[in-house]
């Protein structure tokens, strides 16, 4: 069994090279959005769940949290739950490129971090479908939100004012009570892209305080 919790030499063996490349792409997009960010790697059995934070929560229960999730198939049985800096993985992927490493084994960075969102875990079951939402609506919400935040945060704005504006903009509700922050996640993580020939359709599910927006490329979890 690979990737024991707390193992400083943990490894993940992917089912194929393409799955490892998918993780590399996902990590690259997440770090482009947040250079100092982290990723939570949860491996159970033959599945890896890779979590990143797009918007942190605002209070003790994590209200306003928006997470991105991608899953990849693994080879063999694994058990791992580690949150590591995105930079640690991008360094490893860069070295693989330089050495032309085409193996399916990834060594997990030994340095772990404990961001507040790492302890805010959405439920695995109990999700009820509530509807569908086009990716075009998500991208439009992202565009408008980015512009509104940029226009409303002059250099003289203090941190509390900026935080209040971001909470108001990204907490604005779309159809099926999906927060606009889900659009930011879809854009930042490449789950939906501009200029596509056809608008993708996201399915929306809810479980307690959580809303899940699922697209072919990944899931967005909002609290």
Secondary structure, DSSP 8 states (H G I E B T S, - for coil): -B--TT-TT-EEEBSSHHHHHHHHHHHHHHHHH-TT-EEEEEEEEEEEEEEEEEE--SSTT-TT-EEEEEEEEEEEEEEEEEEEEHHHHHHHHHHHHHHT---SEEE--S-B---GGGG----SS--EEEEEEEHHHHHHHHHHHHHHHHHT--TT--HHHHHHHHHHHHT-B-GGG-BTHHHHHHHHTTSS-TT-SS--EEEEEEETTEEEEEETTEEEEE-
